[in-house]
Amino acid sequence: RIVVVNSAAGHLCVVDDICSSWHISNLKEAIHKVTGINPVEQRLIYDLRELPDVELLDDLLNIERPEVTLVRRTQQQVLWLRLAVEDWSELLNQSAEVWDDKSTVFAAVSSCGWALQYASEPLRNDKAIALAAVRQNGLALQFASSDLRGDSDLTLEAVAQCGRAFKFCSTKLQRDRGFVLQAVKANGHVLKYVDEELQDSEVMSAAIDQCGSILSSIVGTTFEQSSRRSRIKHVLQDKGVLGADGNNASLEIPSLDECGSTCFFGLCQSTRHVTLAKQLGKDATQLCEMGNLGLPVPPGFCLTDSSWPSVKMAMSHVETFLQKGFGSLDKPLLMSLRGSSQEVIGLGLTDEIAERMALQENANCVWDSYRRLLASYAQVVCEVDPKPFDEELQKLKQQLSARDGLGGQIEDWQLPTSELRSLVETYKDILEEKLGEPFPQNPEVQLQRTLEALAKNSQGCAIIAKSMIFGNYDFDSGAGVLNLRETGLSGTWLPKAQTEDLGRRTGRRLSKEASQEWAQAHNISDNVRQSDFLSLEEKFLPVCAGLAHCKDMLSRAQHVEIDAVHFAVQQGRLWLLGPAPTTPATAAMTATTDTTPSSFSECHSLASEDLSMHADEEDLVEVISKASEPMTEETEAPTTPRVFVQNVQPRSSKRGPCRPH
């Protein structure tokens, strides 16, 4: 029940019979029924502070007939609040004073934690606002005031949401062993960022216990209990399994002016993407967020401006970071470019570069990648019908199958190196016949023409450029799709494959349990399953644990809205390639997409430590052992408050009318 009277400072609301489950938003709805003032126009002031909508009425519960002051917002403030809720980035087009408005900023950071960087200095020092920001995105901690970055309660909220937020805690907290212990108990992924001197046995055990049990529930299979310490430590520290070691990044974050409309991922923290979300599109924006979380994404960038100067600038940053050169004979950087629905992979390969790489790397992978480049370039850039290329591939496989004489069917991944090399020449002949000119042997020409073709069909989305990852490198490599909305470790993978192959070959399951269930449903014996359809868990146990680790990190990051993600494994190291299309094909465990890091041994050269894929696997068994049922909470909707209006005279209050601030 609420009594509303007029006062000099605004409406004075006397509240009776407060329900413990009420939020400020419920109180505003009740006031709306009495006064007709829309909740969005209301500012409620109590004890010299404005009450946010999401706050419970805890402060008022122990006070008899508490009084709050209702101040009506101006139309300008109402507009700001609406923009903060609908699209906070539109606030950047408003006057600077918008970032002094507490309610507007609170709504903006609740929608996107990155908005905290634009708040006025007093509001960046407001704990309630900073708390809302880090709960939405733990990395928003970096924009809070220096005082708040030293607040243990706030920082623990941030690291619980994102382990990488530990990097933005005050130096004092980072060196405080007691705080470090609390942090790893809140989020085991923090361990990666903790100084090695503080990684004693208790801290290590706390990180393993916190994160290990979560990874166990994600995979959901059962094994005997065994030692797990050393290998789980490697997973949590990004050693030997997850892409490149982000702590070794040497490139300075490009300034916003220098970047213009270019956003980077995998080589530095991206902040520019949050203000360009509409131009970038969802996939590019989420890929930048994945990089910010410290996930193993291949270095690259998103372009909304495909002008050559912008591209050259962006490429130079990637080249510097990876210490490779686009078009270099000694250390070639190969790229994939993706538009809204089309992709060209392996850009940068030429006859001379392929010959040189074949002497240094896996020659089979080099020539297989070259034929993939020719096929994708012909279809996307030259708009050539892919049928002639497919026919030549099928003809070659039929010839090899007949020559084999065993009655089996040769697949793409089984093609001999010599035949792949011949197929490359055949593809080049087809392309020259269709176009009247040979395939460009200048990598920059390849890149320019691909950019022009993708920009023409980008449909308002950014062009995503990534350094190549070679899931087709060898049999310790592969590609797959991980479903994030399904329970357990759900998805498919293929050995010695790129993600474009996922819809062309029968996918293998990620967990052993899912693989066994699939085989049983299709009347496939376990011997055949182990021979031809081995699960990722059985083939690459450390990689499977790393994938569970990544899924856990994404599940904690509530601001990242991804249903499925493509991944690739190159020589035993895991990379996340970006969001996978959420289509019926995805639901059926088939997918397509891209590929990524620079040269073929990029993963290996960036590794801080090798992790054998076949030895000591029992050390990781418990990471994926204990199945657990998901917990659900039932919450009761708050009771609608009863309101009546009574004519009363304003009475004095100990605090007096409160003035908004």
N, C-alpha and C positions, 0 to 999 in steps of 0.2 A: 504494500500500500504506500502511495506517495502523495504527499501534500505539496503543492506548488504555489508559491507566493512570489510577488514581485519585490525586488530590492534594488538598491542603487547600483549594484554591480551587475545585476542581471536577475534571472529567476533563481529563487532560493528553494531548493527541493528538500523536503523533510521526508525521510524514508523510514517506514515501519515494516516489521515482519520480513526481514531479509532472509532469503533462502541461501544456504551455504553453497549451493551449486550455481548461483547466479554469477554471470560475468557483467562487466560494465555495459556490454552490448545489450544484455537483457534489460538492464536499467534504462538504457536509452529508448528501447522499444516501449517500455512502460510510460516514460515521459512523453513520448510521441503520441500515445493514446490520449493523454491528458491535455497536452498543449498544442498538438497538431504540428509541432516542430519536427521535421524529418531528422532521423538519427544522424545522418551525415552532416547536418548543420549544427549538431550539438557539440559543445566542449564542456565537459564536466570537471570542475576544479574542486579538489579537496586537499586540505592541509598544504596549501601553497604549491600544489602540483596538479598537472592535468592527468586524468585517469585514462589509460589506453583501453580500447574495446576488449582486448583479449584478457584483461586482468580480472581475477576473481575479486569479489567484494570482501576479501579477508579483513582489510583495515577497518571496515565499517561494522563488522559483526559484533564487536564487543562494546559498541557505543549505543546508548539508548537514543533513539530517534536522531540518527546522524543527519547532518545537513551538507549538501553539496551545492555548489554554485553552478548554474547553467548559463553559459555565455553562447550566444548565437553567432555562428560563423558568417563572414561576409560571403558574397557570391564568388569572389575571387578565391577564397579559401576552400569553398565547396568544390570549385573546379579543380584546384590543386589536389584535393583529396581523391576526387574521382580519377584523375590521371594517375595518381600514385597506385591506385588499385588496379586500373585497367592496363596501363602501360607506363611504368615509372619513367622510362627514358624520355617521354614527352615533357617531363618536368625540366629537362635541360634547355628547352625552348622558352621557359618562363623566366620571369625576373629573378635575380639572385636571391631576393628575400624569401623565396619559396623554401630555401634550405635552412631558414631560421624557424620555420613553422614546425613545431614538434609533432603534431598529429600527422602532418603530411609526410615528414621524414620517417616517422615510425611506420606508417603504411608502406612507404617506398622500400625500406629495408626489410620489412616483413615479406614483401614481394620478391625482392632481389637484394641479397646482402651486400653486393658490390656498390649499391647506391650510397652506402655509408661514406664513401670517399668524397662525396659532394656535399655532405652535411656541414653546417657551420661548426666552428671549433667547439663552442659550448655543447652542441648536440653530439659531437663525436666523443665528448667526455661524459655523456649521459649514459649511465649503466643500463637502464631499461632499453634504450634504443640500440646500444651496442649488443645487448643480449639478444634482441630480436634479430639483429643482423647475423650474428654468428650461428644462431639456431637455424637460420635459412641457409647460410653458407659459412662454414667454419673459417674459410680464408679471409672473410671480411674483418677478422681480428687485426689485420695489418693496417686498417684504416681507423681503428679506434685510437684514442689518445694514448700517450705513453704511460700515463697513470693506470689506465684500464688494462693495458697489455701486461701490467704487473699484478693485476687482480686475479687471484687464484681461482675464484668461483667462475668468473667470466671465461678465463682461458681454458679451464677444464671443459666448459660447455663447447668451446670452439674445437678443441682437439678430439672430443668425443665424436664430433660430426666429421672432422677431417684431420687425419694424423699430421698432415703437412702444416697445419696451423701452428704446430709447435715451433716452427721456425720464426714465428712472429711474436712469440711470448717474449717478455723482457729477458735480458741477459741474466738477471738475478734468478728468475724462475728456471731458466734453462740449466743453470748450474746448481740448482737446489735439488739434492737427491730425493728429498721427501716429495717434492712436487713431481719430479720425474716418475717416481713410483706410482703416484696417483694418476699421472697421465697415461702410463702404459696399462694401468688397470682399467682405465676408461676406454682405451683404444690401443690395442697391441701394435697397430701400424705406426704408432709414434716412434717405436724403437729405431726405425731407419734414421731418424733425425737427432737421436740422442748422442751426445759425445761418448765415444767409446770408453773413456775413463769412468763414466757413470753406469756402464752396462755390466754391473756386477751380477752375481748369480741370482739375487732376489729380484732385481729389475728384469733380468732375462726370463726368469720363471714366470713372473707376473704377466709379461707380454705374451709368452707362449700359452699360458693358461687362458688368458682372455681371448686371444685370437684363435688359438687352436681349437677350442670348443665350438666357436662360430663356424670355422671352416669345416669342422666335422659335420655339423648340422646341414651345411650347404650341400655337401656331397652325398651324405646319407647312406653310406655303405658300412659294413661291419667287418672288422679284422680283429685278430688277436692283439692284445695290448703289447706294446714294445717301445723301445727308446725312440724319441722323436726330437730331442733337443737340437742337435747340430743342424739338421736340414731345415727345420722350421725357422731357426734363427736366420739361415741364409735367405729363405723366402721373405721373411719380415724385413730383412735388411736390403732387399733387392740385389742379392749376390748370387750369380750363377743361373738365375731363372728368368727374371723380369727384364726384358729389353736392355736399354742402356742405363747406367747408373746416373740418375739425375743430379746427384751431388757433385759430379765431375764437370757439370756445365761451366764452360769458361766464357760464354758469350754474354755480354751485358744486355740487359733488356732494352730494346730500341725505344727511343722516346716516341710519344704519341704523334708529335709533329712529323718525325721522320717516317713513321709507319704509315701515316695517312689513313687510307682505308684498308690496309693490310694487317691481318692478325696472325700471329705466330702460335705454334703449338709444338710441344716436344723439345724445344730448345730454350725456352724461357717462359716466365709467367705471362699470360695474356690478360690484359684488362680492357683493351680496346673493344673486344668483341661484344661486351655487354651493351654498348651504346650503338652497335651496328647490327643488332640481332635481326631486325627486319630485313636489312639488305643481305645479310649472310645466309639466312635460312636456318632452320632448326638443326640440321645435321652438322653444319660447320660450327655453329655456336656450341653444340654439345661436345664436339670434338675438342674445341678449345678448353672447355670446362674439364674434360677428362685429362688433358695435359696439365691443367692447373692442380688437379688432385694428386699429381705425382704418379699417375698411371703410366705404363710403358707404351706411349704412343710414338710413332716414328716422327722425326723432325720434319716440319713442313710449315705451310702457311695457307691462309684463305684470302682470296682476292675479290673485292667488289669492283676494283678498277684494274682491268686487264691491259692497261697501257704498258708498252715495253719498258719504259723507265721504272715503273713500279715493280714489274716482274724482275728486272735485273737487280734492283735493290734487294728485293726479298730473297732471290736466289743467292746473292752474295752472302747474306747472313747464314743461310743453310750451309753453303760451301765452307764458310769460316768455322762454323760449329763442328761439322763432320770432318774437316780437314781433307776435303775432296773437291774436285772441280768438275763442273758440268762440261763435258767434251774433252776432259783430260784423258790422255792415254795411260798414264801411270796410276792414277787414283780416280777413276771415273765415278761421277755421281749420276745415278740413274733415278728418274722421277716417274711418278704416276700423276695424271691430271684427271680430275673428275668434275663433271658439271652436275646438272640436276638429275640426270639418269644415265649419262654416258661416261665412259672412262677409256683413257688410253694409258697403257702400262708399259714400262721399260723405256721411256723416252730418254734419249742420249746414246742408245746403242747404234753403232755404225759397223760397217764391215771391218774396218781397222781396229776399232775398240773391241769388237767381239773376238777377233783373232787374238788380240793381246790378253783379254780377260780369260780366254779359254786356256791359256798357258799358265795362268796364276790361280784360277778358281776351278770349280766343278764345270768342265766343258759341257756336259749334258745340260746343266741348268742354263748356261750361257746361250746355247743355241735354241733351247726351248723358250727362253725369254725373248729372244730375237724374233722367233716366229709368232709369238703372242703379240709383240709390238706391231709387227707388220699387219696382222689380222685386225687388231683394234684400231690402228691408224687408218687402214683402208676403209673400215666401216664408219668411223666417227668423223674423221677429217675429210676423207675423199668421197664419202657417201657411196662407196662401192658395195654392191651386193655381196654379203659374206658367203653365199652359196658356193662359188668356185673354190674358195679356200677350204671350206668344209669338205667338199668333194675330194680334193687332193689329200686331205688328212685321212678320210675314210678309205680311200684307195690304197694309201700306204699301209694302213693298219691291216687291211684285208690281205695284201701281198705278204706282209710279215707273218700273219696268222697261218696262211697257206704254206709258207716256207717252213714254219715251225713244225707242222705235221702232227701236232699233239691234239688237235681238235679244239684248242682254246682260242680265245679272242684277245688279241693284243690291245691294250688300252693306251691312252695318250701318255701316261706316266712311264710306260714301259718301252717307249721308242728309243732305239740306240742312238748314240751321239752322231754317228756318221749319217744316219737317215734324217735326223733333225737338221743337220747342216744342209743336206740336199733339199729338204723341204723349205728351208729359208730361201734358197735360190729360186725354187719354184714359185713361192709367194711373191718374191720381188718381180719375177717375170710377169705374173698375173697383174700386179699393180701397175707395172710400166705399160702393159698392153691396154689396160683400162684407162689410164691417165695420159698416156703419150709422153711420159717423162719418168725417170727412175726415182726410186725412193730416196729422199734427201739424205745425203751423207754428212750434212752439217747439223749437229744437234740443236743449234739455235734456230735453224729453219724449222726443224721438227716441232720445237716448242712454240714458236710464233704461230705456225699454222694450226696447231692443236688449240691454242688459246683462242684464236679467231673462230674456230668451229664451235668450241664449247660456249663462248660468249654469245654466239648467235642463237644457241638453243638453251641458254641457262635458265630461262623463265624467272628472272629476278633473283636467282640464288647465286651464292658465291661459287667461284671455282676453287676447288680444294687441291693443292699440290703437296704431294708427300714423297719423301725419299723412299726408295723401294725396299720392301722386305720380301725375301724369296722363300716362300713356303714350298717351292718346287726345287729347293737346293739339293736335298738328298733324303734318305729315309729317316733321318733324325729331324725332319722338317715336315710341315703340313699346314693346313688351314681349316678353319671351322667357324661356326656361329654358336654363340652362347645366349640362351634365352634368360633374361633377367627377371621376368615376371613369374616364371614357373618355379615351383619348389625344387630343391635339390640342384644338382648340376645338370641342367637340361640343355640339349643341343646336339649338334653333329660335328664331325671332323673327318678329314681325309689326309692320309699321309702323302708326302711328295706332291703337293697341290697348291694352287692359288684359289682364292675364294670364288673366282669365276667357274671353277670346276665343281662346286658343291651341288649344283643342280644337275650335273651330267653323270656323276657316279653315285653309287649307293653309299650314302653317308654312314659313318660309324658313330656309335654313341660315345658320350664323354665318360660316363661312369660304368664300372663293371656291372653293377646291378641292372642299369638300364639296358646295357648290351645283352645281358642274359635274358631279360624279359622280351626284348625285341626278337632275339633268335628263337625263343620258344614260341612266340606268336607267329613266326614265319616258318616253323618246322625245320629249323636249321640246327644241326647237331653242334654241341659245344666244341668239338674238334674243328669243324669247319669254321665256326665263329672265331676261334682263336687263331686260325690260319689266315682267314680272309677279312674278318671284321672286328679285329681287336679294338677294345675301347681305349680311349686316351689315357685313362687311369692305369690300365695294364701296360701300355706302351711307354708312356712318359709320366710316371707318378709325380715327380717334382713339378713338371709343367701343369699337371692337373691341380696340384695344390696351389700353384701360383695363380691359376685361373679362378679358383675358389677365393683366394686372397683378393683378387681384383673385383669379383662380384660382391664381396663383403664391403669393400671400399665404396663401390657405387651405391650399394643399398643404404649406407650411412649418409651419403650425400643426397639429401632430399631435393635439392635444387636441380639435380641432373635427372631428366625425364627420358630415359632410354628403355625400350622394351627388349631389344636384342642388340648384340654387338658382334662384329666380325673380329676374328683374331687370326694370327699367323704365328707359326713356330719356325724359326730358322736356326738350324744346328743346335736345337735344344733350348733356345731362348724364346720367351713369349712376348708377343707384341699385340696390342689392341689397335685395330685399324679404324674403328669408328662405328657409329650406329649402323645396324643392318636394317634393310627395309622391312617394315612390319606389314607383310602381305600374307595372303593364304599360303603362299609358298614357304614363308618363314615359319608359319604355324606347323607346316608339314615337315619341318626340319630341313628344308632346302633353302639355299640362299645364293646371292651373287654379291660381288663388290670389288674391292680393290686389293692393293698390295702395298709394300713399302720398304726399310732404311737404305741407305745409299748402296754401296757395293755389296757383293755377296757375303763377304766376311765382316760386314759392319757390326753385326751383333757380337761376333767373337772378339773383335778388336776393342769394343767398348766394355766388354765384360771385365769386371774387377776380379772375378774368380770363376773358374770352370766348375761345373757341377755334373758329375757323371750321370748319365741317364739310366745306367744299368746296374750300378753298384750301390750298396747300402740303402736300397729302397725301403727296407724295413724301418729306417729312421723317420720316414715320413708317413708311415702307415696310419698312425693315430690321428694325424691331421684330418684324414678322411674316413674316420672310423665310426664315431658314435652318432647314429641317427637320432634325431630329436623331433618331436612334434611341434609345429608352430603354435605359439601362444596367442590367444585372442583376448581382448578386453571388451567387456560390455559396459558401456557408459549410458547412464540414464539421462535423457534430455532434461534440461532445467525446467522447473515448473514456471509457467507463465505468471509473472507477478500481477497481483490484483491492485488496481489503482482507483483512487477516488479523489475528488477535488473538494476542498473545504475552505471557506472564507475565514482566514485567520490573519491576525496582525503580525507583522514581522517581529520576532523576538530576538533579543541579544544572544550572541554566541560568544563563547570564550575566545574563539579564534576570529570572530567577526567575518564579514564578507571577504571572500578570497579573490584576489586579483589575478587574472590569468597572466602567464609569463611565457 
